[in-house]
């Protein structure tokens, strides 16, 4: 697809990981994840959002279904930390190289510790941001975990 090149899609192509790219028109006024699910005709449980938090001062990525919230205590526990809070948006954008609403877990500027909600393991494929608002990539949860060095843990609230 023309115009879909991002560091995330480049990484998937370079690593020869099976995936599909899906685009939709972001209209604003609705949260990105639910809007993606709605426009692509997907169940909310299949579409995941990428959230950046700070665990004991270290930026950490939590990937949870768009229908859920990120359980910060569970995220901290999953990486052996004590305290977690949502990261400053500017810090998240600087570390990942993506803008809020389009942060992909793949192809980030700086590789961050990553935890994927364990519900993803029940899915054949999952959807996450492809690195731009209106761009989703569909791939196997195990491939996402391998490419990001992620662990699976119950982090959805």
N, C-alpha and C positions, 0 to 999 in steps of 0.2 A: 504494500500500500504506500502510495506516495505521501511524503510528509509525516510518516510515523516514526522516523529515526530518532531514537533517544539513546542515552547510555544503557538503559535497561534492555531495549530491543537489540542493540549492538552486542551486548553481553550474551544474550540468548542465542543469537546467530553465531557468534564466535565459538561458543561452547557446544554448538549443534544440539541444543535442547529443543525438543518438540514443544511447540507453543502455537497459539493463535492470537492475532492482534485484533482487537475490537475497538471501533471508534464510535463516538456519539457526540452530539452537540451539547456542550455544557451551557445551560441557559441561566444559571444563577438562581438564587432564591431558595434552593433546596440543597441539602447536604450532598456532597459529591458521591459518596458510596451509594446511598439509596437512589439517587438520580441515575447512576450507572446501571444499577439493577433494573430499575423501571424501564429505561430506554433500551436496554439490551434484552429485556424479557427474561430476567434471571431471578432465581430465588435469592432472598437476602442472605441466606446462610452460605451461598456460593461466593459472594463478593466480600473481599476483605479490605480493610483500611490499614494503612501503614502509619503508625503513630510513634513519635519520638519522645521519649521520656529521659529523665536523668535518674540513674540509680546510683546512689552514693557519689554523685557528682560526675558520673560517666554516662555519656549519651548511649542510650539503648533503644532498640526498635522493638515495638510490640505490634504484631499483626493479628487483628481480630476481625470477626465478621462485622459487617457494617451495621447489623441490627443490635450489636452489643456495645458495651463500653469496655475500656481497658481497666482491669483490676490492677491497680498500681502495686498493692501489697503482693499479689501473686507474681507480677512481673519481677519485682525485687527478689522474691524467693527463688524464682526460676534461674536467676543468674548468681545466686549466692549473696545477694545484697540485703541491706537493712531497710533503707528508705528510698522511695521513688516519688517523683513528681513530674508533671508534664514539663517538657523542655520549652524554653523560649522559642517562639516561631523563627526568629532570625537565626538563632543558633542551629536549629534543625535544618533550615534552608542552607546555611553555610556548610554544615557538615555533609549533607547529602548531595548538594548541588541541584536540588529540585525546589520548586516553589510549593508552598502549602496548598493542599488540594490536589497536588500532582506528585507527591513524594512516593517514589517507588522503592521497594526494598532491594531492587536490583540495580547494579551499576552506580552505586553511590560514590561520591567523591572520596569519602573516608569510610572504610569498612567498619560498621558499628556492630556491637553484639546484637543478636537478633533472636527473638522468641516468637514462634508461631503458635496461635491457639490450637490446642490439641484437637478441636473439632474438625480442623482441616484434614486430619488423617483419615476421616471417614469419607472423603470426597475423591472421586476419580480425578477431577480437575478443579482448580480454584481460580478465581479472578483477582488480580491486584493491579494497582496503578502501573501503567507502562512508562511513567515519567513525565506525564503532561495531563492537564485537566482534559477530560474527554477521551483518554486513551487507556484501555484496559488490556492486560495480557492474561491469557488463559494457559495454565500449565499445571503439571502434576505437583501436589504438595511436596513430595520427596525431592523433586528437582529444585523447587524454591529453597528448601532447607539446605540442600547440597551447595547451591550457588551462593548462598548468604552465610553459610556456616551456622545456620539456626538450629535451635533445639525446639522441640514441641513441649508445651506445658499448658495446663488449663489457666489461661490468663484473661478470659472473657468474663465480664461481670454482668 
